[in-house]
């Protein structure tokens, strides 16, 4: 009895997985079983790190705003600045405030002065 060649579907699936893992090093990019394990691990890491990236950027923005608000006045802190923003109903998020703090500190000073009055 002659040998039957198998279909191409499994090979197509494996090549698709190999393309995903082509940048991995060593056996992680060559062996099918380790490729599938590393693919699952990589996808878990990306999902976890998307949330972590959001947290990290928020921390960065808060640090920048706090540094600029404390620069002029000793007693004025980030938390008091945000609290005064909410009391005056100024809708500026932390990302925009951090960009203002970096690019134009005078503008942030005028905002804080208007809030305090």
N, C-alpha and C positions, 0 to 999 in steps of 0.2 A: 504494500500500500504506500502510495506516495505521501510526502509531507505536505500538509496544508498550511499555506501562509495565512497568518491571521490578518484581521482587518486593520485599518489605519486609525481607528478612533482612539485607541489607547495611546498610540504614538503621538497623535495630535494633542491629546490631553497632556502628555508628558512634555512635549516641546513647549506648550503654553506655560507650564509651570517652570520649565528651564529658562524661558525668556524673563520671567519674573525674577529668578534668582541668578541671573547672569552676572551681576555685580558682586555676588557673595564670593568669599574666598575658600579655596580648598574643596573638600568634599561637599560643602554646603551648596556648591554650584554644579556639582557633577553627578552625585548619586541621588536617584529619584526619591528614596525614602527620606533621606536627610533634607532634601530640598523641600518636601512637603511639610516636614516638621519646622524648618526654618521659616517657611512662608507663613504658617500659622502664628509662629512667635512674632514675626515682623508685623503682621496685621494687628495683633494684640497690642504691640508696642505703639503703633501709630495711633490707634484709637485712644489709648491711655494718655499719650503725650499731647494730643490735641487739647485736652482739658488742661494739662499742665502748662502748655504754652500760653493759654488764656490767663491762668493764674500768674505766671511769671511776668507777662506784660503789664497786668494790673499792678503788681508790686513795683515794677519799674516806674510806672506813671506816678504812683503815690509817692515814691521816693523823690522823684524830680520835683513834684509840686511842693512837697514838704521842705526840700532844700531851698527853693526860691522864696517860699513864704517866711521861713525863719531867717533869711539873709538880712532883711531890713529890720525886723522887730524881733526882740529876744523872746517875748512872751506869746507871740502869735504862732500857732502851730497849724499843722495840716487839718487836724480834726475840727478845730475851731473855724478854720477857713471853709471847710465843706459844710459845717453846720450853718454858718452865716449865709452861704450860698442857698441852702435850702430854705432858710427863713425869708430871704429876699425873692425866692422863687425864680432864680436864674438857672436855666436848664443848660448847663455845660457839663459834659461828661469828662471823666478823668483823662481820657486820651487827648481831647482837644485842649484841656488845661495844661497838660504836659507839653504839647506842641507849642502853645503860647509861651510857656515858661522857658523853653529852649530858644525859640526864635526871637521873641520880643518880651523881655522881662519888664520893661516899662509898662506894657499893656497889662500884664498881670498885676503890677503894683497899683495901677489905676483901678482895676477891678476890685482888688482887695480894699483900697481906700474908699471906694464907693459903697462897698458892703459894710464897712465898719461905721460909716456915718449914719 
